[in-house]
Every structure is written in C-alpha cells, then in structure tokens.
Amino acid sequence: MKNFYLTPKLFTCLKDYNKEQAMKDIIAGIIVAIIALPLSIALALASGVEPSCGVYTAIAAGFVVSLLGGSSIQIAGPTAAFATIVAGIVATKGMSGLFLATILAGVFLILMGVLKLGGLIKYIPHTITTGFTAGIAVTIFAGQIKDFLGLTYAEGIKPVETFEKLEANFESIATFSPQALLVGAVCLAILIIYPKFEKKIPPSLISVIVGVLMVKFIPGLDSGVFTIGELYTIPVGLPKLDFSGVDFSMASAISVLPDAFTIAVLAAIESLLSCVVADGMVNSRHNSNAELVAQGFGNIASVLFGGIPATGAIARTAANAKNGGRTPISGMVHALVLLLVLLFLMPLASLIPMPAIAAILFMVAYNMSEYKKFINIVKTNGVRDIIVMVVTFVLTVVFDLVVAIELGMLLVFIFYLEKRFLKKQAEPAPMSRDKTH
C-alpha cells in the first residue's frame, strides 16, 4: 500500500502524527468551517439551488476528499467556478439532470486518476483557464445585481443567460430598493476594508452578522430587504434523500454527457491548481492521481447527500494552511463542524439578507477574475494566445462553459497546426546530391 500510486495522503501524514499537530488541525478545521458556511450558502444560491445544498456539498465532498485525497491540506466544497454550469443544468434539465451529470463526472474523475492522467492537466493552456475563469467571474457578478439592488422580477421571469439577467434587471429597475442597496453596500465595505485591519475572523462572517443586525434592528430596513428565509426553505437536520425523480435512462445519460465532461475537466483543473498552491504554502508534494480519484468519489458523495458538484477550493485551502492545518484531518474536522451546524444551527441562515449574500459573491467574482493576469497576457503574449483567451472569455459570458472550453481547445489545436505548417514551409528544401561525375 505504501507505494501504491493512489494511496491517500492521510496514510502518510498519520505516520508521525502527534497531539500538537492534532490541536492545530482541529483549530484550522473549525476556522475553515466558519469561512465555508456563508460561502457555501452564497454559492448554492448563485448556482440556482437551495441554500442548504451548498452546506451538504461542503460536508460530503469536504470529508471524502480529505479522507481519500492526494493533498495534505486540500479543502473541497462548492466553488464559484461551478456556479454558472450548475445554474445552466438546473434551468434546462432540472435537479435530475444535475444529479446524473455529477455522478457521471465523478466516474470520469475516478477513471482519470486510475489511468494516471493527473499529469496531463498541466497541458491545458493557461489562456483557456484564464479566459473562462474571468468569464465565470463576470457571470457571477451579473447574477447578483438583482439581490444587491433589491430588484423584483415580474412573475414568470426567470433569466438564465448573463444577458437575459442584465435585460431583466433593466426592465425591473423601477422596483429598486434603497434599503437593500444600503445593506449590500455596508456588507461590501466590510468585505473590502475589514481585512486591512484584522485577518483572524473571516470578513464574510462579519458582513453576514452585520447585515442580519441591520435588518433586524434598524427601523424600516426589514420592509425593503429580502432574507434567505423569505425566499427559500431552510431544512432542519440531515437531507431527506429521494432519487425517485431521477431519470436514469440511457437517453438522459447521453444528454448530460457534455455537462458531465465539463464538470469533470473543470473539477480536475481547479483541484490540481489548488493542490499546487497548497504545496507551495506548506512545502509538500501532492499525489495528483489520488486527488482525482478522491474528487470523483467526493462529487458522487455530494449529490447522494443532496449537494452539487464540488472541487478543491483555493481560498479555503489557503486559509487552512495559514491557520496551522497540515494534514487531511483539518479538512475532515471542517466537514464535521459544518455537519453540527447543519443539525443544530442551520435555521439561523434564514435571517441572512440577500444583499449580504450578493456582496459576498461580488467579492468572490472579483477575486477569481484574475484581471491582472488577463491584462498581462494581453500585453505580453502573442496574437494567437490573446485570441484564444478572449474567445474563451466571450463564449463563457455569452453562452456557457461547455461551448467555451470546446471551441477554446479547437482554436488551440488549429493554431498549433498552423504553427507547424508555417515552420515546415520556412525550412529550406534539402539539397539534392549530384551523383554524376
């Protein structure tokens, strides 16, 4: 087992484990859980599902990935990268389609790990990853304008695409709520300013608490601000699993294959990028193939537990490292703490104002946009690289990630063939040798 290429990192980390590190892992796990709670709820809402689905995902995927994964400090859960994909699947194929697509994506990820494909992820051009990451950031930002401004759509209006949301926002601008804008602006200011002075307590938690207190105690605010509890049902206890509504037919499986493939590829890219970041922070070395297998089982566990697709979360993984987490135990503690919250404190989530959630997602979009990297590529890279990045970005915003990745990779392949052809054309013709004397 020691040299088996899919051996979980937990096995090697426990070899020299001690009480001192156990305490650090427990503390780190608790802190990461506090960070993950509001983010999980916010990302679930951005994905078009119930807020509790985000917590289910962080619990199930978080525990399984830490248990079986190839990184010592990886934290898995719902991430912004999946928000637009999940929202699109739910809107067009329902929760049944999302369930089936995630199960298939989990199987793909497991096969990728078993077949030792972990090392191939590094060959996906950074122009594509930068393009679709920036595109996802724009779609998330656009999707939160409604709640930040307190807009109310007309009955029957449920926009899915980015431009549909922008159009719906423009048409419903008359329903703008100054109270919602005030709460959202205060929460956003806390998220921006608070980390400059204090870094121990998560700013998202502070902003949520302040938002709740504002709506609860400032006269007049409650009439113009929707809370999660007013728009969604917050369940108590463990999810009630019911798969009777899932269509397991071959036709349904074939229809979600493109979505499943996109989820698997994106989960692999995001998770292994997060592993690389984690390695640099704690001077470790991850096992990419074991991580892919763990992500596969984690995604399957997530939807079986009522959640949505999951991947390695770079921000939460970094928070784990900064707070002393050094083994997968911290990730497992994070999941168990969230389980306790789900069982005993989840109804409190109903008090969270929607503008506070929008403010958190604005910051998520800003942080994941990597606009400096985008601008740097435009300034320093060749025309072909810029075209690939911009096309991937535009397609992600206008259509979806599936189309963006497919056409982005096609462009890369076309430019590669063009480069080879031009290089061959430029080579001098071989000199013929005259055999006559």
N, C-alpha and C positions, 0 to 999 in steps of 0.2 A: 504493500500500500504506500510505503514511503516514497517510492519513485514513480508511482502511477501518475500519468500526465493530467488526470482530472482530480487529483487529491485536493480537497478543500483546504483553504488557508488556515481554518480553525485548528486542524490537526497539528500543523507545525507550530502555530502560535501558542498552543497549550503546553508545549514541551517544557518551557522554562517559566511557566506562569506562576505568579505569586500574589499575595494578598494586597500588596501595594498597587500593583497594576490593576488588580480586580477593582479596587476602590476608584481608581482613575477612570476605568472603563464604565463603571456604574454612573459616576458623576457626568461623564461625557454623554452617555446614553440618555440620561434624564434631560440634559440641556438640549440635545438634538431633538428630542421628542417635543419639547416646548417650542422649538423653532418650527418643527414639521407640522404641528397641529393647525395653525392658521393657514399655512401654505397649502396643506393637503385639502382643506376645505375650499380655499380660493381656487385651486387648480381643478378641483372637481366641478365647481360652478362654471369655470371657463371652458370645461370640456362638455358642458351641456348635460351633466348628470347630477344626481342628488348630492348634497354636500358630504353626507356620510360615506359615499363611495370612495372619496379621497382618503379618508381615515382607514377604511377597510384595506385599501391598497397599501398604505404605509405599513400597516400591521402585517398583513400576509406576505407581501413581496419583501418588505424590510427584514422580516425574520428569516425567511427561506434563503434569500440572497446572502445574508450574513452567515447563515449556517453552512451553506454549500459553496460559497463564492471563492474566487481566487485572489481577492484583495483583503488585506488585513483590516482596513477601516472603511470600506465602501458602505455607503448608506443608500438604500434603494427606496423608491416610492414614486408617487405621481410627479411628473415634471412638465414644465411648460412646453417642451418640445412635442409632447403628445397631445396637447390640448386641442389644436385645430384638427388633427387627424381623428381623434375620438369624437369631437363635436360633429364632424362631417359624417362619420359612420353612423352615429346615433340618429342624426337627422334623416339620413337616407335609408338605412337598413335596420334601425331600431336597436334596442339592447340585445336582441337575439343575434343580430349581425355582429355587434361588438364582441359578444361572448365567443362566438365561433371564430372570428378573426384573431382574437387574442390567444385562444387555445392553439390555433394553427401556428401563430407567431412563436409561441412557446416551444412547439415541436421543432420549428425551423431553427431556433436558437440552440436547442439541445443538439440537433444534428450538426450545426456549425461547430460546436465545441467538440463533439465526438470525432468529427472529421478533421480536427486541428486547423480550422480556418481562422482562428483568432488573429494570427499574424497578418492576414490579408486585408484587414480593415484599414491598416495604415496606408494602403494604396488608393483609397478613395480620396480624390483631390480635395485639398483644403478650400479651394474656390467653391466647390459644391457645398461643403458643410457650412462655410461662412455665408453663402447665399441663402440657403434655406433657413439657417438659424436667424438671420436678420429678417427674413420674410415672416417667420413664425412670430417674431417679436412685434412686427407691425400688425399682424392679425390679432394678436392678443390685446395690444393697445386699443385697436379699433373696437374690439368686442366689449371693452369696459367703459367706453364713453357714456353709454346709456345709464349705467348704475352710478357713475361718478356725478353725472348731471341730474340724476333722478328723473329721467325721461320715462314716459309710459307709452308703449306702442299701442296702436289701435288693435281691436280684437281681431285675431286671426293672423296678425303679422308676426312671423317667426323667421327672421332672416338667418341664413346660414353663411353665405359667402361674405367676404370683407366689404365689398362694395354695396351689397344688399344692406348690410348693417349701417354703413355710412348714410345710405339713402333713407333708411328708416329713421335714423337719428335726426336727419334734416327735416323730414316730414313731421316728426313729433316734437320739434323744438319748442312748440307752444306749451308743452307740459313740463318744461324745465322747472326744477325745484331749487330755489336758493338755499334752503335748509340742507339738502343733500350735498350741494356744492361746498357749503361751509364745512360739513363733517368730513367730506372727502379731502378738502384742501388741508384741514388741520392734520388728518391722518397722514397725508402725503408729506407734509412738512416735517412731521415726527420721523418718518422713514428716512428723509434726506438729512436732517440736522442732528437727530439724536446720536447716530453712530460716531459723529465727530467728537462727542464728549464722553460717551460711555459705551463700551463694547461687550460687557458681560451679559446683560439682559437683551434678548432679541428685540430689535425695534418693531418687528411685526406684531409681537405680543403687546408691546406698549401701545402701539397705534390702535389695535383692536380694543384694548381696555378703555383707552381714552374715548374712542368712538362710541362704545356702549354707554359710558358715563354721560357723554354729551346728550345722546338721545334720551337717556333715562331721566336726567335731572334738569336740563335746560328747557324752560317752558317754550312750547311752540315747535321744537325740533321734531318731536315724535310724529307730528301730523304730516310732515313733508319728507320723511325718510323711511324707506322700507328696510325691514330687518330680514335676516335669513328665515326666521320662524314665520314671517308673514307670507313668504313666497314658496317655502319648501317645508316638507315634513321631516322633522328630526327624529329618527327612531331611537328607541332605548334598548340597550343590550346588543347581543350578537345578531348578525343579519339572519333573516329567515330565508334560507336558500330554496329556490323553486326553479327548476330547469324545464318545467312543463311547456313553457312558452318558447323554448329554443328550437329552431328548425335545424335538425341535424341531417337534412337531406344532402345528397351529393350536389344538387343544383345550387343550394345555398353555400356550400363549402367552396365551390368553384367561383361563385360570385364575389366572395370576400377574399379570394387568394391575393389579388393585388394589395389590398389593405393589410393582410397578414404579412406579406413580404415586406411592405414598407415599415410596419411596426417592428419586425424582426431586425431589419437593417439599421433602423434608427436606434433601437434599443442597444444593438451591438456597438454602434459608433459612440453613442452617449456614454455607455457604461465603461467602455475601454478607455475613452478620453478621461473619464473621471478617475479610473484606476491609475492612469499615467500621472495625473495631478496629485493623487494621493501618494504615489511612490516618491515623488519629489518632496512632499511635505514631511514624510516620516522615514525617509531613507530605506524604503522597502522595495520589493520586486513582486509584481502581481503575476498570477497564472491566468493568461487570457482565455485559454480554452475552458478551464474550470469555471471562470467567471461567466462565459457564455452559457454553459450548461445550467449554472445557478440562475441566471437571468431567465432562461427558458422555464425552469420549474417555478421560479418566482412569479412569472406572469400567469402561468396556469393556476397557481395557488391563489393569486389575486382575484381572478374572475370567479373562481369556485367559491371564494369568500365574499363575493358581492362587489369586488373592486373593478378597476380599469387597468389598462396597460401601465407597466412600470419600467423604470430604468435606473441606473446609477445617477444620483443627484449630486452634482459637483459642489454646490453651495453647502448642502448638509454634510457631505463628506469632508469638506474643508473645515466646517465647524466642529466636526467630530475630532479631527486632528488637532485643531487649536485648543480644544478643551481636555486633551490628555488621552483620548481614545487611541489605543494601539493594537487592539485585537478585535476579531469579529464579535466578541462578547458585547462591546458597546452598541453595535447595531442591533443585536438581539434584545438588549435592555431597552433601547429606543422603541422597539416594536411592542414590548411588554408594557411599557409605560403608557403608550397610546391605547393599548387594549384596556387598561384600567380606566383611562379617560373615557373610552367608548362605553364601558359598563356603568360608570358612576357619574360622569360629568358632562356627557355629550349634550343633554338638553340645554345647557348654558349657551351652546353655539347658536341657538335660535335668537339670542339677543344681539348678535353681531350685525351692525348696519351694513347694507350692501355697498355704500360709498367707501367704507373702510376696506372691504374686500377688493373693490376696484383700485384703490390706492396701492394696495399690496401688489396687485397684478401689473399696475403701471411700472412699479419698481422692478418686478420680475422681467418685464419686457425690456426695460432699459438695460438691465444688467446682462441679459442674454443677447442683446442686439450686436454687441461687439463692433460698434460703429467705427472705432479706431482701426480695428483690423480691416474692416471693409474699405475705409478710406485709404489705408496703407497699400492695399492690393491695387486699388485704382491708380495710385501714384507710382508704384514701383514695378508692378508686373506687366507682362506683355498684353497685347490686344486680345489674344485668344483667351487668356485667363480671365480678363475683365468681362468678356462676352459670356463665358460660362457662368461666372458669379452673378452677373446682372440678370441673365436669363433665368437662372435658378431662383433668384430673389423675386423677380416679377411673377413667374409662374406660381410660386408658393403663395403670393398675395392674391393673385387674380383667380387661380384655380385651386390646386391643393398640392400637398407634398408629394403625392404619388406621381403626378404629372411632372412636377419639378425635378425630382430625382431621376426619373426615367429619361427625360429629354436632356437633362444636365449631363448624365453619363453618355448619352448618344453623342452630344456635342464634343465631349472629351475624346471619344473614340474617333469621330470624324477628323478632329484637329490632329490627333495622333497619326492617322493615316496620311493626312495632308503633309504633315511634317516629314514623315518617312519618304513620301513621294518626292517632295522638293529636295530632300537630301540626296536621294538617289539620282535625280536629274542633274544635280550640281556636281556629282562625282565625274571626274574625267574618264573618257572612254579608254578601255585598256588598249595599249599599243600592240599592233599586230607584228609578229616576228617574221621577217622575210627569210624563207628557207632556201631561196635560190642563191647561187654563188656566181 
